[in-house]
Amino acid sequence: MAKDRFLAQGVTHTKRQRGAHGQKDQKNQKNQRSQKSRMRSHGSDGSESDGVGDISDLEHQYEDASDAVSSADEFLETPAEKRLRLAKDYIGRVQASTQMTGGIDAEQIDRDLIAERLTLDANERSGRWSRQIARNFAYTIDEPQITRVLRFGHALPPTCVALTPDARFVYSGGKDGALVKWDRVEGTKLHVFRGLKKKRPDHNVGHCDEILAVAVSSDGRFVASGGRDRRIHVWSVPEDRHLGVFHQHKDAVTGLAFRRNTNHLYSCSLDRMVKLWNIDELGYMDTLFGHQDGAVAIDALQREQAVTVGCRDKTVRLWKIADDAQLVFRAGAATDQHRITKALGFAPEIQSELNPRVVSSLNVHETTLRTLAGADAEFSEDCVDCVTMIDEETFVSGGDSGALCLWSVQKKKPVFIHHLSHGVVSTGSNDAPPRACWISAVAAVPFTDLFFSASSDGCIRMWQMRAGKTPGFDLVNVIAVNGFVNALSVRELVPEDPMSNTRDVVVAAAVGQEPRLGRWEKVSARNVVKVFTLRAVSPTAGQ
């Protein structure tokens, strides 16, 4: 008992000693704070520093003092103070990026710009689209003025295209196995990574077959390409050199997408697998399984997730990589007489402020639907070919039935379907019914209400998401393009004027004589890459 009492007293005495030491630590911290305040008002040696010594002595003296203060601040900083400091640093960076010179009431303008930027960043982090920009492009487009044609790059039809984040360079891949780097502004060919033969000793530094997919990282440093040779090649954008190659896929690589603000690459293939890669380390990360047929398209945004479409398994899958889970959405939209009649009943009225080309397209679409409804025609979706993400919870897919389907993570079926979005084409036989123009490519401006779709009907269509609780989208504009549009890439340009509320949009299209994954049809067109620079105009100015 005495020994236990002695141990208890020892423990109590130790706690008291700790309390005393804690009081001493608090006193030392107060002394350090007072010393720091004296160091700010005096020199590092405690004496007045006004007018004493030369300039080099003063610089050295205050440099040492600032280093001591910063190290002491980091050591004594509480979590709340750290959050406040990081918030101030973030606002300072935003203010520097939105700095405006020569303006009237610059302080108020800066506050407005910073508030707008903070609101935009918060909306993007929420994962839902918020910016409405589609109405800025609802004017009559003059194709020769906005189009730059990139010729003499591919001997065979181009199959994929990708713009760098600043839209300065364009990368395109084709069936000839060549990856071409273009200057968008000058319209010149900068570099060609030519296709190689399998028997060459250096066959690992280039593709040996058709290139089917290309993607550029969000920091603009890397470009990745994949093709029928089952390989993924990684190239350096600034240096135009080969960095590495991945061999893990067992069939043709059909889709590539970089996760935003990271160098993580997602790939899909006809081997029904989705793979993850770390480009910084040129290493393999993970493999995802689930598709019952080859995955032909993939897209990703900011979160650690990706969306893919399986060709003939008629599913759209959202892969939640962090949770090791997937959401399966059943596609296969059918366009029959009942659905055509229902679509006609809910068709929006043609507005008078739309340009004549859009009005004509809407009239033709309505006439086609009425004709098919009377003929009891039916179009079934047997294959889903493309997909793009509007935001983290909304995406659009297209297939061979010509229907554009809008999906939400809240439902397993499409929340909206636009039937026969690119019309129909005659089969050349009086007995055979017309065939729908299948959707060959879709692309969106992330976190906005604008996205694009393309087919072989001779045009690229621009769509506007409907605001409010009723999901859907409507036609905004049409860009004339002759040939098979096998791929689309869209980027927003940063405005030169920081006060501008509008941003121009650059659209790159891979146009060829044949479809991307086959040669079952051929049209009279040139194998080129077309780049459209769409100028943003306010709705009042565009009328």
Secondary structure, DSSP 4 states (H G I P E B T S, - for coil): -HHHHHHHHHHHHHHHHHHHHHHHHHHHHHHHHHHHHHHHHS-TTSS--TT-S-HHHHHHHHHHHHHHHHHHHHHH--HHHHHHHHHHHHHHHHHHHT---S-TTHHHHHHHHHHHHHHHHHHHHHTS--B--GGGG-S---HHHHEEEE-SS-SS-EEEEEE-TTS-EEEEEETTS-EEEEETTTTEEEEEE----TTSTTGGGS-SS-EEEEEE-TTSSEEEEEETTS-EEEEETTTTEEEEEE---SS-EEEEEEPTTS-EEEEEETTSEEEEEETTTTEEEEEEE--SS-EEEEE--SSSEEEEEETTT-EEEEEETTTTEEEEEE---EE-HHHHHHHHHTPPPPPTTS-HHHHHHHHHHHHHHHHHHHHT--EE---EEEEEESSSSEEEEEETT--EEEEETT-SS-SEEETTTT-EE--S-SSSPPEE----EEEE-TTBSEEEEE-SSSEEEEEEEPPSSS--EEEEEEEE--SEEEEEEEEEPPPSSTT-----EEEEEEEESS-TT--S---S---EEEEEEEPP--HHHH-
